[in-house]
């Protein structure tokens, strides 16, 4: 194993990723008219914020300082198109597809990091994050199926 604990770089990347995912789901949720669809997206946003908080606590415990968000750091898929999307059915499907891709990337990233750490606390946290992100991916896949059967976000 290369490291016994998560590096500052890995935690920095991870926190930025969770913040960007949180903001992505919030932006979509704020624009979806359907209450059930909005509720699902807001819940995903809240869960991503919980992941952020978990990672920030670990960052502080390992490095003795608060995490500082840098708005210029971009990790994972680009979510910029959400700001201009009108959320037609095809755009909604594209948005959900990007979310599925982002969750898949997070699962892969956390799984890879799990192989580099020996610290039991880091291992538990990463295993939990993989589980959480898998749940998000499944929720988004269900949302995608719902949207293909009947478009209801408008």
C-alpha positions as CSV (number, residue, x, y, z in Angstrom):
1,X,0.0,0.0,0.0
2,X,1.3,3.4,-1.0
3,X,-0.1,5.5,1.8
4,X,-1.5,4.8,5.3
5,X,-4.0,7.7,5.2
6,X,-5.7,9.8,2.6
7,X,-3.6,12.5,1.1
8,X,-4.5,16.1,1.2
9,X,-4.8,16.1,-2.6
10,X,-7.3,13.3,-2.6
11,X,-9.4,14.9,0.1
12,X,-9.3,18.2,-1.7
13,X,-10.4,16.5,-4.9
14,X,-13.2,14.6,-3.1
15,X,-14.6,17.6,-1.3
16,X,-14.7,19.7,-4.5
17,X,-16.4,16.8,-6.3
18,X,-19.1,16.5,-3.6
19,X,-19.7,20.3,-3.6
20,X,-20.1,20.3,-7.4
21,X,-22.5,17.3,-7.3
22,X,-24.5,19.0,-4.5
23,X,-24.8,22.2,-6.6
24,X,-25.6,20.3,-9.7
25,X,-28.6,18.5,-8.1
26,X,-29.7,21.7,-6.4
27,X,-29.7,23.7,-9.6
28,X,-31.8,21.0,-11.3
29,X,-34.1,20.6,-8.4
30,X,-34.7,24.4,-8.2
31,X,-35.9,24.3,-11.8
32,X,-38.0,21.2,-12.0
33,X,-41.7,22.0,-11.6
34,X,-42.9,18.6,-10.6
35,X,-42.9,18.2,-6.8
36,X,-41.9,14.5,-6.7
37,X,-39.0,15.1,-9.2
38,X,-37.9,18.2,-7.3
39,X,-38.0,16.3,-4.0
40,X,-35.8,13.5,-5.3
41,X,-33.2,16.0,-6.6
42,X,-33.2,18.1,-3.5
43,X,-32.6,14.9,-1.5
44,X,-29.7,14.0,-3.6
45,X,-28.3,17.5,-3.1
46,X,-28.6,17.2,0.6
47,X,-27.0,13.8,0.6
48,X,-24.0,15.1,-1.4
49,X,-23.7,17.9,1.2
50,X,-23.5,15.2,3.9
51,X,-20.7,13.6,2.0
52,X,-19.0,16.9,1.8
53,X,-19.3,17.4,5.5
54,X,-17.9,13.9,6.2
55,X,-14.9,14.6,4.0
56,X,-14.3,18.0,5.4
57,X,-14.2,16.6,9.0
58,X,-11.7,14.0,7.9
59,X,-9.6,16.7,6.2
60,X,-9.5,18.8,9.4
61,X,-8.7,15.8,11.6
62,X,-5.8,14.7,9.3
63,X,-4.4,18.1,8.4
64,X,-5.4,20.4,11.3
65,X,-7.0,23.0,9.1
66,X,-10.3,23.8,7.6
67,X,-10.9,22.9,3.9
68,X,-11.0,26.0,1.7
69,X,-13.2,25.8,-1.4
70,X,-11.7,27.0,-4.7
71,X,-14.4,27.8,-7.2
72,X,-11.8,27.5,-10.0
73,X,-11.2,23.8,-9.2
74,X,-13.3,21.6,-11.5
75,X,-13.5,17.8,-11.1
76,X,-15.6,15.3,-12.8
77,X,-18.2,16.1,-15.5
78,X,-19.0,19.6,-16.6
79,X,-22.4,20.7,-15.3
80,X,-22.4,24.2,-16.9
81,X,-25.1,23.3,-19.5
82,X,-27.7,22.9,-16.7
83,X,-27.9,26.7,-16.3
84,X,-29.2,27.1,-19.8
85,X,-31.2,23.9,-20.2
86,X,-35.0,24.3,-20.6
87,X,-35.4,20.7,-19.5
88,X,-37.3,19.3,-22.4
89,X,-37.5,15.5,-22.2
90,X,-34.2,15.0,-24.1
91,X,-32.4,17.6,-22.0
92,X,-33.8,16.1,-18.8
93,X,-32.5,12.7,-19.9
94,X,-29.1,14.3,-20.7
95,X,-29.0,15.8,-17.3
96,X,-29.8,12.6,-15.5
97,X,-27.2,10.8,-17.7
98,X,-24.5,13.2,-16.7
99,X,-25.5,12.6,-13.0
100,X,-25.2,8.8,-13.6
101,X,-21.8,9.4,-15.1
102,X,-20.7,11.6,-12.2
103,X,-21.8,9.0,-9.7
104,X,-20.0,6.2,-11.6
105,X,-16.8,8.3,-11.6
106,X,-17.2,8.9,-7.9
107,X,-17.6,5.2,-7.3
108,X,-14.5,4.4,-9.3
109,X,-12.5,7.2,-7.7
110,X,-13.4,6.2,-4.1
111,X,-12.8,2.5,-4.9
112,X,-9.3,3.3,-6.3
113,X,-8.5,5.4,-3.2
114,X,-9.6,2.5,-1.0
115,X,-6.8,0.4,-2.4
116,X,-4.2,3.0,-1.3
117,X,-5.0,3.4,2.4
118,X,-4.4,1.3,5.4
119,X,-6.0,3.6,8.0
120,X,-9.2,1.9,9.3
121,X,-11.1,5.2,9.5
122,X,-10.2,6.1,5.9
123,X,-11.2,2.6,4.7
124,X,-14.6,2.8,6.5
125,X,-15.3,6.3,5.1
126,X,-14.3,5.3,1.6
127,X,-16.4,2.1,1.7
128,X,-19.4,4.2,3.0
129,X,-18.9,6.7,0.2
130,X,-18.8,3.9,-2.4
131,X,-22.1,2.6,-1.0
132,X,-23.7,6.0,-0.9
133,X,-22.7,6.8,-4.5
134,X,-23.9,3.4,-5.7
135,X,-27.3,4.3,-4.1
136,X,-27.3,7.7,-5.9
137,X,-26.5,6.0,-9.2
138,X,-29.4,3.6,-8.7
139,X,-31.8,6.4,-7.9
140,X,-30.7,8.3,-11.0
141,X,-31.1,5.2,-13.2
142,X,-34.7,4.8,-11.8
143,X,-35.3,8.5,-12.6
144,X,-34.0,8.0,-16.1
145,X,-36.4,5.1,-16.6
146,X,-39.3,7.2,-15.2
147,X,-38.4,10.0,-17.6
148,X,-38.3,7.7,-20.7
149,X,-41.7,6.3,-19.9
150,X,-43.3,9.7,-19.1
151,X,-41.7,13.1,-19.1
152,X,-43.0,14.9,-15.9
153,X,-40.4,17.5,-14.9
154,X,-42.2,20.4,-16.6
